[in-house]
Amino acid sequence: MSLERLQLDPFLLAQMYHQPIIPEEITVVPAEAKAMPEIKYLGENQKNILLLIQNESEAYLSDESFNLLANILNACKLGMQDVALVNTANYPGARLQDYLTKIPARQAIYFAVNPATLGLPPAQPYEITSFQGIPVLYSDDLQLIATDKALKGRLWMGLKQLFGI
């Protein structure tokens, strides 16, 4: 049998050569960076405190959770005028860095938002960590805290440490 009559199946050839036989110049087109939309938040952020929640069913919080948050802020001698409350469900894929570029913050608290979703390392609830020099407190969901007195106490201890109360 001569090599002149040899016929190879194209599928077999593709299996034999994983890379092009003749190298070609490959140009990589960088992915366009998506511009972060303007972030809507509740409050006036007068004291630059960022509060992050995740609530797919409502714009921000239920009445019960909002009242609890207002009471927590009041205990810290703060009000809604002092904070920026952001619902992260409205900004899928956004990280804490993205929020901080749009909303000035000196402190941040995130309620039941997965740290990995925000681009943060794993965190223990109610322990303060730091992100780019900003103290950050991870907390359980407000609805869970409302029903558990021990969690309210742990949150209060974290808030005292965060705000120097």
N, C-alpha and C positions, 0 to 999 in steps of 0.2 A: 504494500500500500504506500503510495507516495504522499508526501505532504501537500501536494497540489490539490488533492481531492478531499483533504481533511476539512470537515465542516463542524464548527462549534456552535452550540446553542447560545443565543444572546443571554439567556438567563444564567448559564454556566459561566460565561465571560464576566458578567456582572458580579458573580460570587467570587471569582478569582481576583478581581481588581477592585479594591475598595476605594481607591483614590484615582483621580484621573491620570492616565498615562502621560498626557501632555499637560504640564502644569499651566494653569491659567491664573491670571491676576484677579484676585478676589478683593472687591472693595466692600467694606463693611459700612453700612449706612446706620449711623447711630439712631436709636429710637428717640422719637420726639418726646421731650419731657412734658408731661401733662401739667398744665398750669393749675395750681390749686384754686378752686373757685373761692369767691368771697365767703367767709364763714359767718353764718348767722348764729347769734347767741342771745340768751336771755340775761338781762342785767346790764349794768353800765361799766363794769370793770374798773371802778375808780381806784381800787387797791391792787389791781393786777393779780387776781387770784383766778386761775383757770380751773373750772369744774367740768369733768367729762363724764357723761352717762351714755348708756346705750339702751335705747328704747325704740323698738321697731313699731310699736302699736300707737304711740302718741307723739306729738310734736316735741314735748320735753318730758314732763312727769305727770303722773296721776295727781289728783288733788291731795290724796293722803300722803304720797311721797313728797310732794311739793311743800306741804305743811311741815313735815318732818325736817326737810332741808332748811326751811325758814327758821324753825326752832333751833336747829344745830347752829346755823349762822348767828342767830340772836345770842346763843350761849357763848359764842366766840366774839361777841360785840361787833358783829358784822351784819350786813343786810344784802339784799339782792343788788343794790346799787354798787356794792364793792366787788362783785364777782362777775365772771362770764361763764354762763352755763351752756355747754355745747352738747348736743345729741350726736354722738359719733355715728349713729345709724344713718345719718344723712350724708356722710362722707366716707363711703367704703374705700378701704385701702389707705386712708390717711394715717400718718404716724404722728407721734407727739411733736416731732420736729416740724411737721407741716402746720400744726396748730400754733406752735410758738412763733412761726414766721408771720402769721396773720394776726395773732392776738398777743399783745404784750403780757407777760406773766412773770411774777416773782416767786410764786408758789403754784403747785398744781395738785389736784386731788382727782383720782379717777375711780368711779364707783362701778364695780363689776364689769369693767372693760378688760378683756384679756391683755396682759402686758405685752405679749408677742404681737398682738394686733397693732399696738402702738409703737412697735419697734423697740421695746424695752426688754431687758433680761427678766427672767422669772422673779417674782417678788412675793414676799409674805404679806398677807393682809395686815394693815395697821402699822407697818414699819416704814419709816421714812428712808427713801433712797434719794440719789441725786442724779439729775440729768442735765448736762451742760450748765452745771452750777446752780440749778434750780431745785429746791427740795420738792420731792414728789411723794405723795401718800397714796397707797393703794387700799381701797376699801371694798367691802362687800356691797351688794345691792341695797338700796335704801329700803325696799320692801322687806327684805330679810332682817335688816337692822331694826325695823319698826316692831318686829315680833320677838326679838331676842334681846333681853336686857344685858346679857354678858357682852354681846357684840356692840351694844350702845356704849358700854363702859370701855371697851377696847378702842372704839373709834374716838371717844372723848380723850383718852390718853394720847392717841396719835395726834389729834388736833391740838392738844395742849403743847405737845412738843413742836409741832409744825409752826404754830403761831406764837410760841413763847408765852403762853398764858399762865 
